[in-house]
Amino acid sequence: MVDPRRARGHGRGRPGARHPRRPPRRGPGRGHARGPRPPGRDPRGGRSRAPHPGGARRAGEAVRVVSPSESRRLDAEAIASGTPGILLMERAAAAVAREVGRLARARPERAEALTVLCGAGNNGGDGFEAARLLLEGGWPAGRLTVLFLGRQDRLPEDAAETFRRLSARHPVIPVVDEAGLEPLRRASLVVDALFGTGLTRPLEEGSLAARAVGAISTGRAAVVAVDVPSGLDGAVSGIPGPHVRADVTVTFGFPKAAHVRLPAAGECGRIVVAPIGLPGEEGGEGPEEGEAATAGDVARLFPGRPAASHKGTFGTVLVVGGSTGMAGAPALAARAAFRAGAGKVVVSAPDGVRAIVHGLCPEATTAGEAEEPDGYSALAVGPGLGRDAAAVRRFSAALGAAVPAAFDADALNLVGTEPERFGSRPAPTVLTPHPGEAARLLGVDTRAISSDREGAARELAKRSRAVVVLKGFRSLVAGPDGRSTVVLAGNPGMATGGTGDVLTGVVAAFLARGLGAREAAWAGAWLHGAAGDLAAERLGAESLCAGDVAEALPAAWGLLKEARLA
């Protein structure tokens, strides 16, 4: 049987690490968000990005993915440099409590019965402190149950401190047998603080810990996991055995392999990477297992609107699309472009489509099929475009325009197996294929794309000399230079018609606002995915539709505001 105290969530509170006994305080997280760098684009990929040797991570740089052992080393380094372990724990717990509150606000019935399950390591310490913060913030004591699976005399020092703080005002119930797990089965919301990233072997079948995990997984509750869902190994993408399936996972400082790669990533739900003050959170070199786009990375690109701005400040998007029976696609792209902050949006479409677009998106203006793309800030090409002779003419005009552009749907199908045609464009270019479209462009079947998504995205980016967003769970962004970024947002509920049109509109808006192709691609994919995640938390993944994603974009912007303030 796995001993919960041996699965340390992170390196905090190691033996011998002393800290002052003092009232809890919330320390600062990341530094002040920086704005975008001056535009200085190169003609193909947008802004250039030189390797950053250290210091604050610049706008346009994604966070590195690290191993659990590297995360624990950074924890220990933070403590050795003077940050008390208890302060790291307080910051982590505050992030967990914030996400519990968000889930409860999205669906108030979730607040009926909250159960926090804590283990005997620092992961459990995060859980104790999160429960205390929730009580301090007004959570009704009668609707909160805290369970403890472990021995109090074996808690690490910082976790023991948070246990004492909580137990001074609220009961902590030890779990000693199957009957003690009943609150997990009755819960409407669960915080899983049983194991952390230190768990490296499967839970023993039939053990009390495995039964606790089973009680969470078979219950009706929404689940917030601390660091990784209990039962998963943070260092690997596989699923070793019994585990929790989370709706939200809050991890600290950096994402780990289990958050990024399937199948483990599919059990983590929405990923929140919370800054707690670890070395390297703001940049610097170190071991990594790839890079990922998170809220904090996207927030750096948008420091806030200048007071003296006007609609021209944020660019004008031209949506090139629409055909008979396909009026909704350009309307969705236009709606999304507005929600992504574009100053103006014009839809170029056949006359029979234009009136429908006005009805679906009254903020947009429209123009005829012959509208010239030159002079616009950015293009969104392909939503509902069709493949007839008129569509070919419209696509060719957009392909040759010296205007940043996002290409999707029929705009990808019209080049057949010749993605090299995009390489002649004299402006930043983003392609947003789903696996089927990527397969057609590369002349392979969809299984070949699915078996090596990263390789396929890089190959398509190389051949097209464009930035590619390969859509899917954990969408991948690849550039012609071979670099790739995983997008830590999105869910299977978004696998429905029209969501790609929403993404195209968002990416085009970001291009219009002055971002380079790479930044517009991963920032747009993150905002789009986060909107889908928030919509799914409110409405459920099964009934999600593209319009829900577009209408949830303002809430996704709210996550970026929180990240700037963290």
C-alpha positions as CSV (number, residue, x, y, z in Angstrom):
1,M,0.0,0.0,0.0
2,V,1.2,3.5,-0.8
3,D,1.8,5.6,2.3
4,P,0.2,9.0,1.7
5,R,3.0,10.8,3.5
6,R,5.6,9.5,1.1
7,A,3.9,11.1,-1.9
8,R,5.0,14.6,-1.3
9,G,3.2,17.1,-3.4
10,H,6.3,19.3,-3.7
11,G,9.5,20.0,-1.8
12,R,8.0,22.4,0.7
13,G,8.4,21.7,4.4
14,R,11.3,19.4,4.2
15,P,12.7,18.1,7.5
16,G,14.7,20.8,9.2
17,A,13.1,23.7,7.4
18,R,12.0,26.1,10.2
19,H,9.5,28.8,9.7
20,P,8.0,31.5,12.0
21,R,4.6,30.8,13.6
22,R,2.7,33.8,12.3
23,P,-0.7,34.7,11.0
24,P,-1.2,33.5,7.4
25,R,-0.7,36.1,4.7
26,R,-1.0,35.9,1.0
27,G,2.3,36.7,-0.6
28,P,2.7,38.2,-4.0
29,G,2.8,35.9,-7.0
30,R,4.3,36.9,-10.3
31,G,5.7,40.3,-11.0
32,H,3.8,42.9,-12.9
33,A,2.6,41.8,-16.3
34,R,4.6,43.2,-19.2
35,G,3.2,44.4,-22.4
36,P,4.1,43.2,-25.9
37,R,7.5,44.0,-27.3
38,P,7.7,46.5,-30.2
39,P,6.2,45.1,-33.3
40,G,9.4,44.5,-35.4
41,R,8.0,41.5,-37.2
42,D,9.9,39.3,-39.5
43,P,7.9,38.6,-42.7
44,R,7.0,35.0,-41.9
45,G,6.5,34.2,-38.3
46,G,5.7,37.6,-36.7
47,R,8.0,38.8,-33.9
48,S,11.4,37.1,-33.6
49,R,12.2,35.5,-30.3
50,A,15.8,35.2,-29.2
51,P,16.6,32.7,-26.5
52,H,16.2,34.4,-23.1
53,P,19.2,33.7,-20.8
54,G,17.4,34.6,-17.5
55,G,15.4,37.1,-15.6
56,A,11.8,37.9,-16.3
57,R,10.1,35.9,-19.1
58,R,9.3,38.2,-22.0
59,A,5.8,38.6,-23.5
60,G,5.5,36.0,-26.1
61,E,7.4,33.3,-24.3
62,A,5.5,30.2,-23.0
63,V,6.3,28.4,-19.7
64,R,8.5,25.3,-19.7
65,V,7.1,21.9,-18.7
66,V,9.2,20.4,-15.9
67,S,9.5,17.0,-14.2
68,P,8.2,16.6,-10.6
69,S,11.8,16.2,-9.4
70,E,12.8,19.5,-11.0
71,S,9.7,21.1,-9.4
72,R,10.8,19.8,-6.0
73,R,14.3,21.1,-6.5
74,L,12.9,24.5,-7.3
75,D,10.8,24.4,-4.2
76,A,13.8,23.6,-2.1
77,E,15.8,26.4,-3.8
78,A,13.0,28.9,-3.0
79,I,13.1,27.8,0.7
80,A,16.9,27.9,0.9
81,S,16.9,31.4,-0.6
82,G,14.6,32.7,2.2
83,T,11.0,32.0,1.2
84,P,9.3,30.1,4.1
85,G,7.8,26.8,3.0
86,I,4.6,27.8,4.8
87,L,4.3,30.9,2.5
88,L,4.6,28.7,-0.6
89,M,1.8,26.5,0.9
90,E,-0.4,29.5,1.6
91,R,0.0,30.7,-1.9
92,A,-0.8,27.2,-3.3
93,A,-3.9,26.9,-1.1
94,A,-5.2,30.3,-2.1
95,A,-5.1,29.2,-5.8
96,V,-7.0,26.0,-4.9
97,A,-9.6,27.9,-2.9
98,R,-10.1,30.3,-5.8
99,E,-10.9,27.5,-8.2
100,V,-13.3,25.9,-5.7
101,G,-15.2,29.2,-5.5
102,R,-15.2,29.5,-9.3
103,L,-16.8,26.0,-9.8
104,A,-19.4,26.8,-7.1
105,R,-20.3,30.1,-8.7
106,A,-20.7,28.5,-12.2
107,R,-23.2,26.0,-10.7
108,P,-24.4,27.0,-7.2
109,E,-25.7,23.5,-6.5
110,R,-22.1,22.4,-6.2
111,A,-21.8,24.3,-3.0
112,E,-24.3,22.1,-1.2
113,A,-21.6,19.7,0.2
114,L,-17.9,20.3,-0.1
115,T,-15.5,17.5,1.0
116,V,-11.8,18.1,1.2
117,L,-9.7,14.9,1.3
118,C,-6.2,15.4,2.6
119,G,-3.2,13.1,2.7
120,A,-0.3,13.1,5.0
121,G,2.1,15.0,2.8
122,N,2.5,18.6,1.8
123,N,-0.3,18.0,-0.7
124,G,-2.6,17.5,2.3
125,G,-1.2,20.6,3.8
126,D,-2.4,22.6,0.8
127,G,-5.8,21.0,1.3
128,F,-6.0,21.9,5.0
129,E,-5.1,25.5,4.3
130,A,-7.5,25.8,1.3
131,A,-10.3,24.6,3.6
132,R,-9.4,27.2,6.2
133,L,-9.3,30.0,3.5
134,L,-12.7,29.0,2.2
135,L,-14.1,29.2,5.8
136,E,-12.4,32.5,6.2
137,G,-14.0,33.7,3.0
138,G,-17.5,32.8,4.1
139,W,-18.0,29.2,3.1
140,P,-20.7,27.8,5.5
141,A,-19.1,25.4,8.0
142,G,-22.1,23.1,7.9
143,R,-21.4,22.5,4.2
144,L,-17.7,21.6,4.6
145,T,-16.3,18.2,5.6
146,V,-12.5,17.8,5.9
147,L,-11.2,14.2,5.8
148,F,-7.7,13.1,6.7
149,L,-6.2,9.9,5.5
150,G,-2.9,9.5,7.4
151,R,-1.3,10.1,10.8
152,Q,-1.1,13.5,12.4
153,D,2.3,12.8,14.0
154,R,3.9,12.1,10.6
155,L,2.8,15.3,8.9
156,P,5.7,17.5,7.6
157,E,6.2,20.6,9.5
158,D,4.3,23.0,7.2
159,A,1.4,20.6,6.7
160,A,1.2,20.1,10.5
161,E,0.9,23.9,10.9
162,T,-2.0,24.2,8.4
163,F,-3.6,21.2,10.1
164,R,-3.4,23.0,13.5
165,R,-4.8,26.2,12.0
166,L,-7.8,24.5,10.5
167,S,-8.5,22.2,13.4
168,A,-8.7,25.2,15.7
169,R,-11.9,26.3,14.0
170,H,-13.3,23.3,12.2
171,P,-13.2,19.5,12.7
172,V,-10.8,17.3,10.7
173,I,-12.1,13.8,10.5
174,P,-9.6,10.9,10.3
175,V,-10.5,8.2,7.8
176,V,-9.7,4.8,9.2
177,D,-12.1,2.5,7.3
178,E,-14.5,2.3,4.4
179,A,-17.3,4.0,6.4
180,G,-15.2,7.1,6.7
181,L,-15.3,7.6,3.0
182,E,-19.1,8.2,2.9
183,P,-18.8,12.1,2.7
184,L,-16.9,11.6,-0.6
185,R,-19.9,9.8,-2.0
186,R,-22.4,12.4,-0.8
187,A,-20.3,15.4,-1.9
188,S,-21.3,17.8,-4.6
189,L,-17.8,19.2,-4.8
190,V,-14.5,17.5,-3.8
191,V,-10.9,18.8,-3.3
192,D,-8.5,16.0,-3.9
193,A,-5.4,16.8,-1.8
194,L,-4.5,13.1,-1.1
195,F,-1.4,12.6,-3.2
196,G,0.8,15.0,-5.1
197,T,3.4,14.7,-7.9
198,G,5.7,12.5,-5.8
199,L,3.5,9.4,-6.3
200,T,5.5,7.1,-8.5
201,R,3.8,3.8,-8.3
202,P,0.2,2.6,-8.7
203,L,-2.2,2.6,-5.7
204,E,-2.6,-0.9,-4.4
205,E,-6.0,-2.4,-5.4
206,G,-8.3,-2.6,-2.4
207,S,-6.2,-0.2,-0.2
208,L,-8.0,2.5,1.7
209,A,-6.4,5.1,-0.6
210,A,-7.6,3.3,-3.7
211,R,-11.1,3.0,-2.2
212,A,-11.0,6.8,-1.5
213,V,-10.0,7.5,-5.1
214,G,-12.8,5.2,-6.2
215,A,-15.4,6.9,-4.1
216,I,-14.4,10.3,-5.7
217,S,-14.5,8.8,-9.2
218,T,-17.9,7.1,-8.9
219,G,-19.6,10.0,-7.1
220,R,-21.5,13.0,-8.5
221,A,-19.1,15.6,-7.4
222,A,-17.1,18.1,-9.4
223,V,-13.4,17.6,-8.5
224,V,-10.6,20.1,-8.0
225,A,-7.3,18.2,-7.8
226,V,-4.2,19.6,-6.1
227,D,-1.1,19.4,-8.3
228,V,-2.1,16.2,-10.0
229,P,-5.2,13.9,-9.7
230,S,-4.4,11.3,-7.0
231,G,-3.2,8.1,-8.5
232,L,-1.4,9.6,-11.5
233,D,2.3,9.9,-11.7
234,G,3.1,13.6,-12.6
235,A,6.2,12.5,-14.5
236,V,4.6,10.3,-17.1
237,S,1.7,10.5,-19.6
238,G,0.4,7.0,-18.8
239,I,-2.3,5.9,-16.3
240,P,-0.7,3.6,-13.8
241,G,-3.9,2.4,-12.0
242,P,-6.8,3.7,-9.9
243,H,-7.0,7.4,-10.0
244,V,-9.1,10.5,-9.7
245,R,-10.6,12.1,-12.7
246,A,-10.6,15.9,-12.1
247,D,-12.7,18.8,-13.5
248,V,-9.9,21.2,-12.6
249,T,-6.3,20.6,-11.6
250,V,-4.3,23.3,-9.9
251,T,-0.6,22.9,-10.2
252,F,2.1,25.2,-9.0
253,G,4.8,27.1,-10.8
254,F,5.1,24.9,-13.9
255,P,3.0,22.2,-15.7
256,K,4.2,18.6,-15.6
257,A,4.1,15.8,-18.2
258,A,0.8,14.4,-16.8
259,H,-0.9,17.7,-17.5
260,V,0.3,17.9,-21.0
261,R,0.2,14.5,-22.7
262,L,-2.5,12.0,-23.2
263,P,-3.9,9.8,-21.8
264,A,-3.1,11.3,-18.3
265,A,-3.9,14.8,-19.5
266,G,-7.4,13.7,-20.2
267,E,-8.0,13.0,-16.5
268,C,-6.8,16.4,-15.3
269,G,-9.7,18.7,-16.6
270,R,-9.0,22.4,-16.9
271,I,-5.3,23.1,-15.9
272,V,-4.5,26.1,-13.7
273,V,-0.8,26.9,-13.4
274,A,-0.6,29.0,-10.3
275,P,2.5,31.1,-9.5
276,I,3.7,30.7,-6.0
277,G,7.2,32.2,-6.1
278,L,9.4,29.4,-7.4
279,P,12.7,30.3,-9.1
280,G,12.3,30.4,-12.8
281,E,8.5,31.1,-12.9
282,E,9.4,34.5,-14.5
283,G,12.0,33.0,-16.9
284,G,15.4,31.5,-17.0
285,E,17.0,28.3,-18.2
286,G,16.7,24.8,-16.8
287,P,15.7,21.3,-17.6
288,E,12.4,21.1,-19.5
289,E,10.2,18.7,-21.2
290,G,8.7,21.1,-23.8
291,E,6.8,24.3,-23.4
292,A,3.1,25.1,-22.8
293,A,0.8,28.1,-23.1
294,T,-0.9,29.1,-19.8
295,A,-3.0,32.0,-18.6
296,G,0.1,33.7,-17.2
297,D,1.9,33.5,-20.6
298,V,-1.1,34.9,-22.5
299,A,-1.7,37.7,-19.9
300,R,1.7,39.1,-20.6
301,L,0.6,39.9,-24.1
302,F,-2.3,42.1,-23.0
303,P,-1.3,44.5,-20.2
304,G,-4.6,46.5,-20.6
305,R,-6.1,49.0,-23.0
306,P,-4.6,52.5,-23.1
307,A,-7.0,55.1,-21.8
308,A,-6.7,57.1,-25.0
309,S,-7.4,54.2,-27.4
310,H,-10.2,54.0,-30.0
311,K,-11.5,51.3,-32.2
312,G,-8.8,51.9,-34.8
313,T,-6.2,51.1,-32.1
314,F,-7.2,47.4,-32.1
315,G,-7.3,46.8,-35.8
316,T,-9.9,45.8,-38.4
317,V,-10.5,42.1,-39.3
318,L,-11.8,41.1,-42.7
319,V,-13.6,37.7,-42.6
320,V,-13.4,36.1,-46.0
321,G,-16.1,33.4,-46.0
322,G,-19.7,32.5,-46.3
323,S,-21.6,30.7,-49.0
324,T,-25.1,29.3,-49.6
325,G,-26.1,27.3,-46.5
326,M,-22.9,28.4,-44.6
327,A,-23.8,31.9,-43.3
328,G,-23.3,30.9,-39.7
329,A,-19.6,30.2,-40.0
330,P,-18.4,33.7,-40.9
331,A,-20.9,35.1,-38.4
332,L,-19.3,33.0,-35.6
333,A,-15.8,34.1,-36.7
334,A,-16.9,37.7,-36.7
335,R,-18.5,37.4,-33.2
336,A,-15.3,35.8,-31.9
337,A,-13.1,38.4,-33.4
338,F,-15.1,41.1,-31.5
339,R,-14.9,39.1,-28.3
340,A,-11.2,38.8,-28.8
341,G,-10.8,42.6,-28.8
342,A,-10.8,43.6,-32.5
343,G,-11.8,47.2,-33.1
344,K,-13.9,46.5,-36.2
345,V,-14.9,43.4,-38.2
346,V,-16.0,43.3,-41.8
347,V,-17.5,40.1,-43.4
348,S,-16.9,39.7,-47.1
349,A,-19.6,37.3,-48.3
350,P,-22.1,36.7,-51.2
351,D,-25.1,39.1,-51.2
352,G,-27.5,36.3,-50.1
353,V,-25.3,35.7,-47.0
354,R,-24.7,39.3,-45.9
355,A,-28.2,39.9,-44.5
356,I,-28.0,36.7,-42.4
357,V,-24.6,37.7,-41.0
358,H,-26.1,41.1,-39.9
359,G,-28.8,39.2,-38.1
360,L,-26.4,36.9,-36.3
361,C,-23.7,39.5,-35.6
362,P,-25.2,43.0,-35.7
363,E,-21.8,44.6,-34.6
364,A,-20.2,43.5,-37.9
365,T,-20.4,45.3,-41.2
366,T,-20.4,43.4,-44.5
367,A,-18.9,43.8,-48.0
368,G,-19.4,41.9,-51.2
369,E,-17.4,39.0,-52.5
370,A,-15.1,41.2,-54.5
371,E,-13.8,43.1,-51.5
372,E,-10.1,43.6,-51.7
373,P,-8.2,42.4,-48.7
374,D,-5.4,45.0,-48.9
375,G,-5.7,47.7,-46.3
376,Y,-7.2,45.5,-43.5
377,S,-5.2,44.8,-40.3
378,A,-5.8,41.0,-40.6
379,L,-7.8,38.4,-42.4
380,A,-9.8,35.4,-41.3
381,V,-10.0,33.2,-44.4
382,G,-12.2,30.1,-44.9
383,P,-15.2,30.0,-42.5
384,G,-18.0,28.7,-44.8
385,L,-16.1,29.8,-47.9
386,G,-17.0,26.9,-50.1
387,R,-15.0,25.5,-53.0
388,D,-16.6,26.9,-56.2
389,A,-15.0,29.2,-58.7
390,A,-15.9,32.3,-56.7
391,A,-14.4,30.8,-53.6
392,V,-11.2,30.1,-55.4
393,R,-10.9,33.7,-56.6
394,R,-11.6,35.0,-53.1
395,F,-9.0,32.6,-51.6
396,S,-6.4,33.5,-54.2
397,A,-6.8,37.3,-53.4
398,A,-6.3,36.6,-49.7
399,L,-3.3,34.3,-50.3
400,G,-1.5,37.0,-52.2
401,A,-2.4,39.9,-49.9
402,A,0.4,41.4,-47.8
403,V,-1.8,41.2,-44.7
404,P,-1.5,38.9,-41.7
405,A,-4.0,36.1,-42.0
406,A,-5.5,33.0,-40.4
407,F,-6.6,30.3,-42.8
408,D,-9.0,27.5,-41.8
409,A,-11.6,25.1,-43.2
410,D,-12.2,25.5,-47.0
411,A,-9.2,27.8,-47.3
412,L,-7.0,24.8,-46.3
413,N,-8.9,22.4,-48.5
414,L,-8.5,24.6,-51.6
415,V,-4.7,24.0,-51.7
416,G,-5.1,20.2,-51.8
417,T,-1.8,18.5,-50.9
418,E,0.3,21.6,-51.6
419,P,0.7,23.5,-48.3
420,E,3.8,25.0,-49.9
421,R,1.5,27.5,-51.5
422,F,1.2,29.3,-48.2
423,G,5.0,29.8,-48.2
424,S,4.8,32.5,-50.8
425,R,2.7,34.8,-48.6
426,P,4.5,38.1,-47.8
427,A,2.9,38.4,-44.3
428,P,2.6,36.5,-41.0
429,T,0.4,33.4,-41.6
430,V,-1.4,31.0,-39.3
431,L,-3.1,27.7,-40.4
432,T,-5.6,26.1,-38.0
433,P,-6.3,22.6,-39.3
434,H,-8.1,19.8,-37.5
435,P,-6.4,16.3,-37.9
436,G,-8.4,15.5,-41.1
437,E,-7.4,18.8,-42.8
438,A,-3.8,18.3,-41.7
439,A,-3.9,14.8,-43.2
440,R,-5.1,16.1,-46.5
441,L,-2.5,18.8,-46.6
442,L,0.3,16.3,-45.9
443,G,-1.1,13.6,-48.2
444,V,-1.4,11.0,-45.4
445,D,-4.3,9.4,-43.5
446,T,-5.7,10.8,-40.2
447,R,-4.2,7.9,-38.2
448,A,-0.7,9.1,-39.2
449,I,-1.5,12.5,-37.8
450,S,-2.9,11.1,-34.5
451,S,0.0,8.8,-34.0
452,D,2.5,11.7,-34.1
453,R,0.7,15.0,-33.6
454,E,3.8,17.0,-32.8
455,G,5.7,15.6,-35.8
456,A,2.8,16.3,-38.1
457,A,2.4,19.9,-36.9
458,R,6.1,20.6,-37.3
459,E,6.2,19.0,-40.8
460,L,3.2,21.1,-41.9
461,A,4.7,24.2,-40.5
462,K,8.0,23.5,-42.3
463,R,6.3,22.9,-45.6
464,S,3.9,25.8,-45.4
465,R,6.4,28.2,-43.8
466,A,3.6,29.2,-41.6
467,V,2.6,28.8,-37.9
468,V,0.3,25.8,-37.5
469,V,-2.3,25.2,-34.8
470,L,-3.1,21.5,-35.0
471,K,-6.5,21.4,-33.3
472,G,-7.5,18.7,-30.8
473,F,-7.2,18.0,-27.1
474,R,-4.1,19.8,-26.1
475,S,-3.8,21.7,-29.4
476,L,-0.3,22.0,-30.7
477,V,1.3,25.2,-32.1
478,A,4.3,24.7,-34.3
479,G,6.5,27.1,-36.3
480,P,8.7,26.7,-39.3
481,D,11.7,26.8,-36.9
482,G,10.6,23.5,-35.4
483,R,9.6,24.9,-32.0
484,S,6.2,23.6,-30.7
485,T,4.0,24.7,-27.8
486,V,1.2,22.7,-26.2
487,V,-1.9,24.7,-25.3
488,L,-3.2,23.9,-21.8
489,A,-6.8,24.6,-22.5
490,G,-9.8,22.9,-24.2
491,N,-12.0,19.9,-23.7
492,P,-13.8,17.2,-25.7
493,G,-17.0,19.1,-25.6
494,M,-15.5,21.5,-28.2
495,A,-15.5,18.7,-30.8
496,T,-18.6,20.2,-32.5
497,G,-19.3,22.2,-35.6
498,G,-18.4,25.9,-35.6
499,T,-15.8,25.9,-32.8
500,G,-13.0,26.1,-35.5
501,D,-14.7,29.2,-36.9
502,V,-14.5,30.8,-33.4
503,L,-10.8,30.0,-33.2
504,T,-10.1,31.5,-36.6
505,G,-11.9,34.7,-35.5
506,V,-9.9,34.9,-32.3
507,V,-6.5,34.4,-34.0
508,A,-7.3,36.9,-36.7
509,A,-8.2,39.5,-34.0
510,F,-4.9,38.9,-32.2
511,L,-3.1,39.4,-35.5
512,A,-5.1,42.6,-36.1
513,R,-4.1,43.8,-32.6
514,G,-0.4,43.5,-33.6
515,L,0.8,40.1,-32.3
516,G,3.1,38.0,-34.4
517,A,2.0,34.8,-35.9
518,R,3.3,32.5,-33.2
519,E,2.0,34.6,-30.3
520,A,-1.4,35.1,-32.0
521,A,-1.6,31.3,-32.6
522,W,-0.9,30.0,-29.1
523,A,-2.6,32.9,-27.3
524,G,-5.7,32.6,-29.5
525,A,-5.8,28.8,-29.0
526,W,-5.5,29.2,-25.2
527,L,-8.3,31.9,-25.0
528,H,-10.5,29.8,-27.2
529,G,-9.8,26.6,-25.2
530,A,-10.3,28.4,-21.8
531,A,-13.6,29.8,-23.0
532,G,-14.7,26.2,-23.9
533,D,-13.5,25.0,-20.5
534,L,-15.5,27.6,-18.7
535,A,-18.6,27.0,-20.8
536,A,-18.4,23.3,-20.2
537,E,-18.1,23.9,-16.4
538,R,-21.3,25.9,-16.5
539,L,-23.3,24.0,-19.2
540,G,-21.7,20.5,-19.4
541,A,-19.5,19.2,-22.2
542,E,-22.2,17.1,-23.8
543,S,-24.4,20.1,-24.8
544,L,-21.6,22.5,-25.7
545,C,-21.9,24.3,-29.0
546,A,-19.8,26.9,-30.8
547,G,-21.9,29.8,-29.8
548,D,-21.4,28.9,-26.1
549,V,-17.6,29.1,-26.7
550,A,-17.9,32.5,-28.3
551,E,-20.0,33.9,-25.5
552,A,-17.7,32.5,-22.9
553,L,-14.7,34.5,-24.3
554,P,-15.3,37.4,-21.8
555,A,-15.0,35.0,-18.9
556,A,-11.8,33.7,-20.3
557,W,-10.5,37.2,-20.4
558,G,-11.3,37.3,-16.7
559,L,-8.8,34.5,-16.1
560,L,-6.2,36.6,-17.8
561,K,-7.0,39.6,-15.6
562,E,-6.6,37.3,-12.5
563,A,-3.2,36.1,-13.9
564,R,-2.0,39.7,-14.3
565,L,-2.8,40.4,-10.7
566,A,-1.3,37.1,-9.3
